[in-house]
């Protein structure tokens, strides 16, 4: 029993960290980094779901310095929709968390506005998604 517990502990200790893995995929118009969390990209009912964030160069009037989006993306058709948007202050405290049901969000599935940060992010989610399992 002790050997089994020691093996389990060693296995957990050797496991890679499971937190976010933010990868810079470009810059916002103000030069702020746009990043995608590669660990959050997963298949989702025929679509791909993943988080991306924008860290602002200057806080907004409400104190927001980080804006995070959970998007669902149809990579084949170039369509996307936001499932959740979270905004944070410099200390990491929450400004707002806007989300809706997946069924409601899917009704808004459409092309990202060309040339926007959102378009850049959803293209990166498709590019960085894991290959399909065989």
Phi, psi and omega in degrees: 000317178297322179296316179299317178296320179294319178296316179298317179296316179296321179296316179296320181294329182275347182294141178292156178299142184257008179287184180299154173232085184283127180239127179290130181242358180163194181230145173288168181303331179271006180090356180293147180289142172247126185229152176241137175273103185295333179286343181272351184282116183219152172296146183209091175055047181088352177244183173238140179241139178195157179266143168223157181219157176235125175256115187284145178292323180230139178298147173285168179305330179276001179096355182298130171236342176232133177237121181244140181233136169256112183247148169256133188229134170261095186296324182294323183258355179071034182246152179206166174206149178271128177267327181207144174227125182242132175240140186232151174277172179303328180276003179089357179286154186283130169268310181203153175222101182255123177215160176220171181295147177304320181296323177290318181296322182296332178294341179262007180303123181196178180290142174291151178295124183303138176081005182265166175300320179300317178298315178302316183293315182291327175295321179293321177302316179294318181294325185264359181296149179294151177294151180297146178282142181257000000 
